[in-house]
């Protein structure tokens, strides 16, 4: 089931917004080559295109985003996800899951991260980015599509409580960049 809300947001994004932010592209490029990768919340595929994988799956809740991603990723399998529902992938199906600038938009973070962990093979890696929020931040814009705000501590806690082994967590250009293993 398409997320009309997310489709409407993607319709506001220019069809060619230019290259992804350099710090995000560099983070994705730093991920080693893998056999099977999933980009969950792939958006228009600009960061997905930076992944090195034999088999690439790009997934999003927005049909508009997936249509744009398809133009950039002719070899990728495109999968439309239902918001707040289990992923339509087998257990341990991926060596790497990229989740870039997505978790802050998710209503059920526990289900979302649990599903990422489920579809990762044992020892597989989650590469996650999210905007960094200072611990004593001002209230966010009430019209922002962000539902969650993460500090280093809250992201570390969420990943740990859901069974991930945090390998690295850094802040760069106002973004938290985390790598964690299943």
Beta strands, then each sheet from edge to edge (+ up, - down):
strand 1: 34-40
strand 2: 53-60
strand 3: 77-80
strand 4: 94-100
strand 5: 120-131
strand 6: 165-172
strand 7: 175-181
sheet 1: 3+ 2+ 1+ 4+ 5+ 7- 6+
end
